[in-house]
C-alpha cells in the first residue's frame, strides 16, 4: 500500500501521501511506549555516541530515507540509560526445549538471525521456517496450522508444520491510501452538507406546520365569527 501511494504520487495523485502525512504522526505516537522502548534499547550499550546516525541513515542519494531507523538510532542513542552487563548482552546457552518460528520473507527479524545467532545456543531448539510468511503472520494467516504447530510442540516436543499450505504473496492493494483519502475528503464535504440539509428540512417542516396551524386557526376564527353573526340575526 505504501509503494502504491508512492507510485500514485509519481503519476500525479498525491492524495495518498497527503493522507499518510496527516494521520502518520497520530498513528506513530501510539505505536509504542517510547520511553520504555528507548530505555531498553539504550541499555544494550550498542550505540556509538561518536557516530552521526542521522547522516548515515539518510544519504543524499536516498529516495525516501529511513525514517524508522532514524527515529531509533538518533532518538534511542541519546536516551539516558545504564548499560546492562556485558555477559547479558550475549545469547545464553540453554537446554530448554525451544521452538523458533520464522517467515522466510520477514524483513524485521530475518531467518538468518534465528538460525545463525540464536539456534546454535539452544541445544534442544527447533527452527521452523514458513515459506512466504512475513513478520508475525504465522498466527493470523493460517491459524489452524499454527494451532497444530504449537500444540504438537508442547504435547510431544516435535513441531508439526504439516498443515501449512503454500500461498504466494498477494501484492493486490485493495482499498488504497489514495482511495481512502478521497473517501475521507468526500466525508468531510458531504457530512456538513448533509447536516445542513437536515437542519433546512427540519426548519422548513416546522414552518410548514406552523403555516398550516395558522391557516386552520384563521379558518376556525372565521367560522366562529359567521356562526355568532347568525345567532345575532
C-alpha positions as CSV (number, residue, x, y, z in Angstrom):
1,X,0.0,0.0,0.0
2,X,2.9,2.4,0.7
3,X,4.5,1.6,-2.6
4,X,1.2,2.1,-4.3
5,X,0.8,5.5,-2.7
6,X,4.3,6.5,-3.9
7,X,3.5,5.3,-7.5
8,X,0.2,7.2,-7.4
9,X,2.0,10.4,-6.4
10,X,4.5,9.9,-9.2
11,X,1.6,9.7,-11.6
12,X,0.1,12.9,-10.3
13,X,-2.2,11.8,-7.5
14,X,-0.5,12.7,-4.2
15,X,-3.7,12.2,-2.1
16,X,-2.4,9.0,-0.5
17,X,0.8,10.7,0.5
18,X,-1.2,13.6,1.9
19,X,-3.3,11.2,4.0
20,X,-0.2,9.4,5.4
21,X,1.3,12.8,6.2
22,X,-1.8,13.8,8.0
23,X,-2.5,10.7,10.1
24,X,1.0,9.3,10.4
25,X,2.1,11.3,13.4
26,X,-1.0,10.2,15.3
27,X,-0.5,6.6,14.5
28,X,3.2,6.7,15.4
29,X,2.5,8.4,18.7
30,X,0.5,5.5,20.0
31,X,2.6,2.7,18.3
32,X,4.8,2.2,21.4
33,X,5.6,3.3,24.9
34,X,8.5,5.3,23.5
35,X,10.4,6.0,26.8
36,X,10.3,2.3,27.8
37,X,11.3,1.2,24.3
38,X,14.2,3.7,24.3
39,X,15.4,2.7,27.8
40,X,15.5,-1.0,26.8
41,X,17.4,-0.3,23.5
42,X,19.8,2.2,25.0
43,X,20.6,-0.2,27.9
44,X,22.2,-2.6,25.4
45,X,25.1,-0.2,25.0
46,X,25.3,-0.8,21.3
47,X,25.0,2.8,20.2
48,X,28.2,4.7,19.4
49,X,27.9,8.3,20.6
50,X,30.6,9.4,18.1
51,X,28.6,8.3,15.0
52,X,26.3,10.6,13.1
53,X,23.5,8.2,12.6
54,X,21.2,10.7,11.0
55,X,23.6,11.4,8.1
56,X,24.5,7.8,7.7
57,X,20.8,6.7,7.5
58,X,19.8,9.4,5.1
59,X,22.4,9.7,2.4
60,X,21.9,12.4,-0.3
61,X,21.0,9.9,-3.0
62,X,18.3,8.2,-0.9
63,X,14.8,8.4,-2.3
64,X,12.7,8.1,0.9
65,X,15.4,7.9,3.5
66,X,14.9,5.6,6.6
67,X,12.6,7.4,9.0
68,X,12.0,4.5,11.4
69,X,15.7,3.7,11.7
70,X,16.4,7.4,12.1
71,X,14.0,7.6,15.0
72,X,15.5,4.5,16.6
73,X,19.2,5.4,16.2
74,X,19.1,9.1,16.7
75,X,16.5,9.1,19.5
76,X,17.5,6.0,21.4
77,X,21.2,6.6,21.2
78,X,20.8,9.8,23.2
79,X,18.4,8.3,25.8
80,X,19.9,8.3,29.3
81,X,20.1,4.6,30.4
82,X,22.6,2.4,32.3
83,X,24.1,-0.3,30.1
84,X,23.3,-3.9,31.2
85,X,26.4,-6.0,32.0
86,X,28.3,-7.3,29.0
87,X,27.6,-11.0,29.8
88,X,23.9,-10.4,29.4
89,X,24.2,-8.9,26.0
90,X,25.1,-12.3,24.6
91,X,22.8,-15.2,23.9
92,X,23.0,-17.5,26.9
93,X,23.2,-21.3,26.2
94,X,20.1,-23.2,27.2
95,X,18.9,-26.8,27.1
96,X,15.3,-25.8,27.5
97,X,13.1,-27.1,24.6
98,X,12.6,-24.1,22.5
99,X,10.7,-23.5,19.2
100,X,11.7,-20.8,16.8
101,X,9.3,-19.9,14.1
102,X,10.4,-17.7,11.1
103,X,8.9,-16.4,7.9
104,X,11.3,-16.6,5.0
105,X,10.3,-13.1,3.9
106,X,10.4,-11.5,7.4
107,X,12.3,-8.3,6.9
108,X,12.1,-7.3,10.6
109,X,13.6,-10.4,12.1
110,X,15.2,-12.3,9.2
111,X,15.6,-16.1,9.2
112,X,19.4,-15.9,9.5
113,X,19.3,-14.2,12.9
114,X,17.4,-17.0,14.5
115,X,19.3,-19.6,12.5
116,X,22.8,-18.3,12.9
117,X,22.8,-16.3,16.2
118,X,20.2,-17.9,18.4
119,X,19.6,-21.6,17.4
120,X,23.3,-22.6,18.0
121,X,22.9,-21.7,21.7
122,X,19.8,-23.8,22.1
123,X,20.8,-27.5,22.4
124,X,17.1,-28.6,22.3
125,X,15.9,-25.9,19.9
126,X,13.9,-26.4,16.8
127,X,13.6,-23.9,14.0
128,X,10.6,-23.9,11.6
129,X,10.8,-21.7,8.5
130,X,7.5,-20.9,6.9
131,X,7.6,-20.1,3.2
132,X,6.1,-16.8,2.0
133,X,5.4,-15.6,5.6
134,X,6.3,-12.2,6.8
135,X,6.7,-10.8,10.3
136,X,4.4,-12.3,12.9
137,X,2.0,-13.6,10.2
138,X,2.1,-17.3,11.1
139,X,-0.6,-16.8,13.9
140,X,-3.1,-15.0,11.7
141,X,-2.7,-16.3,8.1
142,X,-3.3,-20.0,8.7
143,X,-4.5,-20.2,12.3
144,X,-5.4,-23.9,12.3
145,X,-1.9,-24.9,11.1
146,X,-0.4,-22.7,13.7
147,X,-2.5,-24.3,16.4
148,X,-1.3,-27.7,15.2
149,X,2.3,-26.5,15.2
150,X,2.2,-25.1,18.8
151,X,0.1,-27.9,20.2
152,X,2.2,-30.7,18.8
153,X,5.4,-29.0,20.1
154,X,4.0,-28.6,23.6
155,X,2.4,-32.1,23.6
156,X,5.2,-34.1,22.0
157,X,8.2,-31.9,21.7
158,X,8.1,-32.2,17.9
159,X,6.7,-29.3,15.9
160,X,4.2,-30.5,13.3
161,X,4.0,-28.0,10.4
162,X,2.3,-30.4,8.0
163,X,-1.0,-28.4,7.9
164,X,0.6,-25.3,6.4
165,X,-0.1,-24.9,2.7
166,X,1.9,-22.8,0.3
167,X,0.4,-19.4,-0.5
168,X,2.1,-16.9,-2.8
169,X,2.5,-13.4,-1.6
170,X,-0.6,-11.3,-2.6
171,X,0.5,-7.9,-3.9
172,X,-3.0,-6.6,-4.6
173,X,-3.6,-3.4,-2.8
174,X,-7.4,-3.5,-2.2
175,X,-8.5,-0.2,-0.6
176,X,-5.5,2.0,-1.3
177,X,-4.4,5.1,0.5
178,X,-5.4,7.4,-2.4
179,X,-8.9,5.9,-2.3
180,X,-9.0,6.3,1.5
181,X,-8.0,10.0,1.1
182,X,-10.8,10.6,-1.4
183,X,-13.4,8.9,0.8
184,X,-12.2,10.9,3.8
185,X,-12.4,14.1,1.7
186,X,-15.9,13.2,0.5
187,X,-17.0,12.5,4.1
188,X,-15.6,15.9,5.2
189,X,-17.5,17.6,2.5
190,X,-20.7,15.6,2.4
191,X,-21.3,15.3,6.2
192,X,-21.6,19.1,6.8
193,X,-23.7,19.3,3.7
194,X,-25.9,16.5,4.9
195,X,-26.3,18.1,8.3
196,X,-27.1,21.5,6.7
197,X,-29.7,19.8,4.5
198,X,-31.2,18.1,7.6
199,X,-31.4,21.4,9.5
200,X,-33.0,23.0,6.5
201,X,-35.5,20.2,6.2
202,X,-36.4,20.3,9.9
203,X,-36.8,24.1,9.9
204,X,-38.9,24.0,6.7
205,X,-41.1,21.3,8.0
206,X,-41.7,23.3,11.2
207,X,-42.5,26.4,9.2
208,X,-45.0,24.4,7.1
209,X,-46.6,23.0,10.2
210,X,-46.9,26.5,11.7
211,X,-48.3,27.9,8.5
212,X,-50.9,25.1,8.4
213,X,-51.8,25.6,12.0
214,X,-52.2,29.4,11.4
215,X,-54.5,28.7,8.4
216,X,-56.6,26.3,10.5
217,X,-56.9,28.8,13.3
218,X,-57.8,31.5,10.9
219,X,-60.5,29.3,9.3
220,X,-61.8,28.4,12.7
221,X,-62.0,32.0,13.8
222,X,-63.8,32.9,10.5
223,X,-66.3,30.1,11.0
224,X,-66.9,31.1,14.6
225,X,-67.5,34.7,13.6
226,X,-70.1,33.7,10.9
227,X,-71.8,31.4,13.5
228,X,-72.0,34.2,16.0
229,X,-73.4,36.6,13.4
230,X,-76.0,34.1,12.5
231,X,-77.0,33.9,16.2
232,X,-77.4,37.6,16.4
233,X,-79.5,37.8,13.3
